């Protein structure tokens, strides 16, 4: 791995994975939905109920994003516009929203009585330090940004809290049996498909026209397909799961009805004409008496598709219960000074 790639990896680890809960908790002087009037917000970039998100935390994360984007897209990226808004403003909003979200998560998990295992905390901090020490250049960049051990320790603590929040979300999914039953009945986990692969779109369109006119799929596979591995089987690819085929192919194969033939689908390999021979859902696998371990794996896959929706719903519920104030006008990252 090059030094630049290592730096990008470290930045993503810190700024996008461990980016969690850098709020400073204050005294509980206000009501649940109204922050205390006595809270000092001089150095606050946001106030989430009674927790202050300080400007220094914001600036560290902003600098992480700024450094990564400039390295990857060029020095002028922050001045460019995204949908009519300067990119630096987009990043400001992204960082502050993430910090607010993480403050909400921290408060919620603390309210459940959760406590961090000291051994787990120590191990994760050592792991992160080792990762940072692998590359002196990256370490120097973080030192320049202001990432010290105290900051890293906060992030390790917050990453553990985020893991606990994810576990809570998974429990919510497990408890919604009605939604799971619907997905077990309808969500396609395996597809059995055949295809014809050619290099030119014009030829692919000609072949599709012949299929529409009633010509035999397997015969046209033998005549035209450049996928030598499947020609002998009439273009059959057998059963495959999600994540096996290239995204363009998968998107079509997992969405079209059994027995139908697609229009030409472009991918890095050429143009595919896809025929779906069969599909399997979790319930169909259960009815067929398939391997229980495999069925359990597919049930886990189905549950994972719900995670982002349940996560977003919980965050929105926490936001609705909270009082949030932001003070972005007080922040001037170093690039704008």
C-alpha positions in Angstrom: 0.0 0.0 0.0 1.4 3.4 -0.9 1.8 6.1 1.7 -1.0 8.1 0.1 -3.4 5.1 0.2 -2.4 4.5 3.8 -3.2 8.1 4.7 -6.6 7.9 2.9 -7.3 4.7 4.8 -6.4 6.2 8.1 -8.5 9.3 7.4 -11.5 7.2 6.6 -11.0 5.2 9.8 -10.9 8.3 11.9 -13.2 10.6 10.1 -15.9 8.2 8.8 -15.8 5.1 11.0 -14.7 6.3 14.4 -16.4 9.7 13.9 -18.7 9.3 16.9 -19.7 11.4 19.9 -17.2 14.2 20.7 -19.6 16.1 22.9 -18.7 17.4 26.3 -21.4 16.6 28.8 -22.6 19.4 31.0 -24.7 19.5 34.2 -28.3 18.4 34.0 -30.0 21.8 34.7 -32.6 22.0 31.9 -35.6 19.9 30.9 -35.4 17.0 28.6 -36.3 19.1 25.5 -34.8 22.4 26.5 -31.1 23.0 27.2 -30.2 24.8 30.4 -29.8 28.6 30.1 -26.7 28.3 32.2 -24.7 26.3 29.8 -21.6 28.1 28.5 -21.7 28.0 24.6 -18.7 30.2 24.0 -16.7 27.4 22.4 -19.7 25.5 21.1 -20.4 24.6 17.5 -23.6 22.9 18.6 -25.6 22.3 21.7 -27.5 19.0 21.8 -29.9 19.0 24.7 -27.3 19.6 27.5 -24.2 18.5 25.7 -21.7 20.9 24.1 -20.0 20.0 20.8 -17.0 22.2 20.9 -15.4 24.1 18.0 -12.0 22.4 18.4 -13.6 19.0 17.8 -15.4 20.3 14.7 -12.2 21.9 13.3 -10.3 18.6 13.7 -12.9 16.7 11.8 -13.3 19.4 9.2 -9.5 19.4 8.7 -9.5 15.6 8.2 -12.1 15.9 5.5 -10.4 18.9 3.9 -7.0 17.1 3.8 -8.5 13.9 2.3 -10.5 15.8 -0.3 -7.7 18.0 -1.4 -5.3 15.1 -1.7 -7.8 13.2 -3.8 -9.5 15.9 -5.8 -7.0 18.8 -5.8 -6.3 21.9 -3.8 -9.2 23.9 -5.2 -11.9 21.3 -4.3 -13.2 23.3 -1.3 -13.9 26.3 -3.5 -15.8 24.3 -6.1 -19.6 24.2 -6.0 -21.8 21.2 -5.4 -25.4 21.7 -6.5 -24.9 25.5 -6.2 -23.3 25.3 -2.8 -19.5 25.8 -2.1 -18.0 22.4 -1.3 -16.5 23.8 2.0 -20.1 24.6 3.1 -21.2 21.1 2.2 -18.4 19.6 4.4 -19.3 21.9 7.2 -22.9 20.6 7.2 -21.7 17.0 6.9 -19.4 17.3 9.9 -21.8 19.1 12.1 -24.7 16.8 11.3 -22.5 13.8 12.1 -21.4 15.2 15.4 -25.0 16.0 16.4 -26.0 12.5 15.4 -23.2 11.0 17.5 -24.1 13.1 20.5 -27.6 11.8 20.3 -26.4 8.3 20.1 -24.0 8.7 23.0 -26.7 10.1 25.2 -29.2 7.4 24.3 -26.7 4.6 24.9 -25.7 6.1 28.2 -29.4 6.2 29.2 -29.6 2.4 28.8 -27.0 1.9 31.5 -24.4 0.6 29.1 -20.8 0.8 30.3 -17.5 0.3 28.3 -15.4 -2.8 29.0 -12.0 -1.4 30.1 -10.1 -4.3 28.4 -11.9 -3.7 25.1 -11.2 0.0 25.3 -7.5 -0.7 25.9 -7.2 -3.1 23.0 -9.0 -0.9 20.6 -6.8 2.1 21.5 -3.7 0.1 21.1 -4.9 -1.1 17.7 -5.6 2.4 16.5 -2.2 3.7 17.7 -0.5 0.8 15.9 -2.3 1.7 12.7 -1.2 5.3 13.0 2.4 4.5 13.7 2.7 2.4 10.6 3.3 5.4 8.4 5.4 8.4 9.6 4.0 10.7 6.9 0.4 10.1 7.9 1.3 10.5 11.6 2.9 13.9 10.8 -0.2 15.0 9.0 -2.4 14.1 11.9 -0.1 15.9 14.3 -0.4 19.0 12.1 -4.2 18.7 12.3 -4.1 18.4 16.0 -5.0 14.8 16.5 -3.5 13.8 19.9 -3.9 10.8 22.2 -6.7 12.5 24.2 -8.7 13.0 21.0 -8.0 9.4 19.9 -9.1 8.1 23.2 -12.4 9.9 22.8 -12.9 8.4 19.4 -12.2 4.9 20.6 -14.7 5.3 23.4 -17.2 6.7 20.9 -16.6 3.8 18.4 -17.5 1.3 21.1 -20.7 3.3 21.9 -21.5 3.3 18.2 -21.1 -0.5 18.1 -23.5 -0.8 21.0 -26.0 1.4 19.1 -25.7 -0.9 16.1 -26.4 -3.9 18.3 -29.6 -2.1 19.6 -30.7 -1.5 16.0 -30.1 -5.2 15.2 -32.4 -6.1 18.2 -35.1 -3.8 16.8 -34.9 -5.5 13.5 -35.1 -9.0 15.2 -38.3 -7.8 17.0 -40.1 -6.8 13.8 -41.1 -10.3 12.8 -43.9 -9.1 10.4 -41.4 -7.2 8.3 -38.9 -10.0 8.4 -41.5 -12.5 7.3 -42.4 -10.4 4.3 -38.8 -10.2 3.2 -38.3 -13.9 3.8 -41.2 -14.5 1.4 -40.3 -12.0 -1.3 -36.6 -10.9 -1.1 -34.6 -12.7 -3.7 -31.4 -14.2 -2.3 -30.3 -16.4 -5.2 -30.9 -16.2 -9.0 -30.4 -18.8 -11.6 -29.7 -17.0 -14.9 -28.3 -17.5 -18.4 -26.8 -14.8 -20.6 -25.5 -14.0 -24.0 -22.4 -11.8 -24.0 -21.2 -9.7 -27.0 -18.9 -6.8 -27.4 -21.0 -4.5 -29.5 -24.3 -2.9 -28.5 -25.6 -3.0 -32.0 -25.2 -6.8 -32.2 -26.8 -7.1 -28.8 -29.8 -5.3 -30.0 -30.0 -7.5 -33.1 -29.9 -10.6 -30.9 -32.6 -9.2 -28.6 -34.8 -8.6 -31.6 -34.3 -12.3 -32.7 -35.3 -13.4 -29.2 -38.4 -11.2 -29.2 -39.3 -12.8 -32.5 -39.2 -16.3 -30.9 -35.7 -17.6 -31.7 -34.2 -20.1 -29.3 -32.0 -18.6 -26.5 -29.6 -21.5 -26.3 -29.1 -21.5 -30.1 -28.3 -17.9 -30.1 -25.8 -18.4 -27.2 -23.9 -20.9 -29.3 -23.9 -18.6 -32.3 -23.0 -15.3 -30.7 -21.9 -15.4 -27.0 -18.2 -14.6 -26.3 -18.5 -16.0 -22.7 -16.7 -19.3 -23.5 -17.2 -20.6 -19.9 -21.0 -20.7 -20.2 -21.6 -21.4 -23.9 -21.5 -25.2 -23.5 -24.3 -24.9 -20.9 -26.5 -22.8 -23.1 -25.3 -19.6 -21.4 -26.2 -20.8 -18.0 -24.4 -19.3 -15.0 -26.2 -21.4 -12.5 -27.4 -20.1 -9.2 -25.5 -17.1 -7.7 -25.9 -14.8 -4.8 -25.7 -11.0 -4.5 -22.2 -9.6 -4.7 -20.9 -12.2 -7.1 -21.7 -10.6 -10.5 -20.7 -7.1 -11.6 -23.2 -4.5 -10.2 -24.9 -3.7 -13.6 -25.6 -7.4 -14.2 -26.7 -8.1 -10.7 -29.2 -5.1 -10.6 -31.0 -6.6 -13.6 -30.8 -10.3 -12.7 -32.2 -9.8 -9.2 -35.1 -7.6 -10.3 -36.6 -9.2 -13.3 -39.3 -11.9 -13.2 -38.5 -15.6 -13.9 -38.7 -16.5 -17.6 -38.1 -12.9 -18.8 -35.2 -11.8 -21.0 -33.6 -8.4 -20.5 -32.7 -5.7 -22.9 -28.9 -5.4 -23.4 -27.1 -4.6 -20.2 -23.7 -2.8 -20.4 -20.8 -3.8 -18.2 -17.0 -3.8 -18.2 -17.2 -7.1 -20.2 -19.5 -6.0 -23.0 -23.3 -6.2 -23.4 -25.3 -8.9 -21.7 -28.7 -10.3 -22.6 -29.9 -11.9 -19.4 -32.6 -14.6 -19.0 -33.7 -15.4 -15.5 -34.4 -19.1 -15.2 -35.3 -19.3 -11.5 -35.1 -17.4 -8.2 -34.9 -18.4 -4.6 -36.2 -16.6 -1.5 -35.5 -17.7 2.1 -39.0 -19.3 2.4 -38.5 -21.2 -0.9 -35.1 -22.5 0.5 -36.9 -23.6 3.7 -39.6 -25.4 1.8 -37.0 -27.1 -0.4 -35.2 -28.4 2.7 -31.9 -26.6 1.9 -29.0 -26.5 4.3 -30.0 -24.8 7.5 -26.7 -23.0 7.9 -27.0 -21.5 4.5 -30.6 -20.4 5.2 -29.4 -18.7 8.4 -26.8 -16.9 6.4 -29.4 -15.6 4.0 -31.7 -14.6 6.8 -28.8 -12.5 8.1 -28.4 -11.0 4.6 -32.1 -10.1 4.6 -31.8 -8.4 8.1 -28.8 -6.4 6.9 -30.9 -4.8 4.2 -33.1 -3.3 6.9 -30.3 -1.9 9.0 -30.0 1.5 7.3 -33.7 2.1 7.4 -34.0 1.2 11.1 -30.9 3.2 11.9 -32.3 6.3 10.2 -35.7 5.9 11.9 -34.1 5.7 15.3 -31.9 8.7 14.7 -35.0 10.7 13.5 -36.8 9.7 16.7 -33.9 10.8 18.8 -33.8 14.1 16.9 -37.5 14.7 17.4 -37.1 14.3 21.2 -34.1 16.6 21.4 -33.4 20.3 21.3 -30.6 21.1 19.0 -28.9 24.5 18.5 -26.0 25.0 16.0 -23.5 27.9 15.8 -21.8 27.3 12.4 -21.4 31.1 11.9 -18.7 31.0 14.7 -16.5 28.6 12.8 -13.8 29.7 10.4 -11.7 26.7 9.3 -8.1 27.5 8.5 -8.6 27.6 4.8 -11.0 30.5 5.1 -9.0 32.6 7.6 
